[in-house]
Amino acid sequence: MIKIKNPNKSGIFLGQFQDKTLEKEYFSDEVNGALVYIRPVLFALGLLYLLFIIPDYFLISDPKTFKIILLNRTAFFALVILLPVRIKYLKRPDYFAYWLTSAQLLVSISFLYICYQYENPNFLIQSFGVMVIITGIFMVPNRWKFKVFVSIFISTMFFFLSIIYLEKIETNEFAASLVYIFIVILLNSISSHRVNYFKRMKYLYSKNLHHQSITDPLSGIFNRQKLNQELPHFIQISKDDKTPFSLVLFDIDNFKEINDHYGHLAGDDIIIKLTEIVQKNIRKNDIFARWGGDEFIILLPNTKEKEAVELIIRIQEAIKKFDAEPKLISCSFGIVSLRPQDDMDSILHRADEKLYEAKADGKNTIVS
């Protein structure tokens, strides 16, 4: 079970989980959710950027320069149209951050290139443009460190190119622009970092709540609710793919007497250790759940009844070596395989009948 960590010890550094598996899982979920609104946002930004060619037409007198800027703006518009399509088919969500960061770098370079194509570019006006772009960078879902990197990159390049290409920059204007852009980066960085932190904490809480809703609190295996979700799914897959499917229903023999004689803590300990034994002997794609009390169910996809019996025999042998009080612990098993006419209720009913037969045959028995 995932435990919610103390917020100060949550393993979040530079706006992301230090646990790479958890971060990958979170970011994949974030990307899938973001794709819904990224497309229209990018389209709107791309169209707006393209429409700035209208004032360019009146401000730039050199036809060659105008054509280059037109090509630049058109290429950017094509990029923002194709980017969401490319992102949609990425096999790894990690690549989303790299593609998006590359696009943001290209936008920054494009913006700076156009800035210095004007005959008399206004330094302060271009500074405001840089601030707007930085704000936009932090609005798009991406890794926090990449947002900061791109923001610092465009700011550094802006000041560097301004020194080279602009002949007259007032010292006070340059200093003011430097301070304001730094403040914009700082405020956006702090805000974005907090948003990243709380979104990840919320994700942890949601993940934990979901895990608790489908997990038996004592044994740590799936509960009845999860089994009710998975069993119809497995039945349908087996019927569609025409593959075998088996179900095992079992319980602990004389469990009430064990609780009455040794106490409920001893009974709980038996359940915990028994589930560990079963989990060690089943496959990763099998579903093991506590049905209620001392009853358990194992779902065995792509498994014939004979194979299911062989598996339960191994589990039964492992239970014999069970080191607990009382020493003599045994289980009774009912095993059934899916029939064409079966649904969830019918296959469970047949498994219950088999378990009843096993109890009637003297317990510690397998009936299939």
C-alpha positions, 0 to 999 in steps of 0.5 A: 500500500502506498503511504502518504508521506509527510509533506516535508519528506514527500520525495519531491525535488525540483518540482518532481518525484524523486521516485522515477517510477512514480514520476513517470506514472504521474507525468503520463497521467498529467500529459494525457489530461493536458492534451485535451486543452493543449491543442486549442491553446497552441492553435490560438497562440500559433494563429496569434503569432502568425497574424502579427505578420500584418503589422510586420507588413507595415513596419518592415520595408525590406521585401526580403526580410519580410519574406523571411519573417513570413516564412518564420511565422508560417513555420511556427504555426505549422509546428504548433499544429503538428506538435499535439499530433506528434505528442499524441503518438509518443510511446513514452510520456517522458518524451513529451517534456523533451518535444515541448521544451524543444518547441519552446526553444524554437519559439524563443529563437524565432521571437528573438530573430524577428525582434532584431529584423525591425529597423528600429526595435524598441528595447522596452517593448521587446522586453515586455514581449520576453516577459509574456513569453516567459509567462506562457512557458510556465503556463504549459504543463512541462517539467519545472526545471525545463520551464526554468531553463527555457526562461533563463535561455530566452532572457539571456539571449535577449540581453546578449543580442540587445547589447550586440545589435542595439546601438543605444540602450539607456543604462536605466532601461537596461537595468530596469528590464533586467530586474523586471524579467528576473522578477517575472522568472522568479515569481513564475518559478515559485508559483509553478514549483508550488503548483507542481508540489501540490498537484503531486501531493494531491496525486499521492492522496488520490492514489492512496485513496484508490488503493485503499478502496480496492485493498483488504486492509488486513492482508494487503491483497485485493478486496471484494470490491476489486474482485467484482470489478475484475471478474466480469472483465476476465470472463469477457476476455476469456470468451472473446479470445476463446481462452481457458479461465479458472476460478478458485474459492477457498477458506481456512478450515475451522477458522472460527475455532482458531479465533475462539481458542487462540484469539483474533490476533492469532487469526489475523496473523494466520490470514496475513501469512497465508496470503503471503504463501499464496502470493508467492505461488501465483503468477503476476497476472493472476488476481488474488482477493479476500472474499470475506472473513476467511474466504479467498478467491483466485482468478486464473486467466488462460488456465485450464482446470487441470493446471489450476488443480496443480497450482493449488496442490503446490499451495496446499503443500506450502501451507503444510509447512506453515509455521504458526500457532496452531501448527495444523492449518489447512484449507479447503478448495473449490475449483471451477473453469469457465463455461460458455454460458457462465456469467459472474454469478453462475461461476461463483455459485459453482465454485461455492458448491465445490467448496461446500463439497470439499468441506463435506469431504472432510476438509483440507481437500481440493474439489474440481 
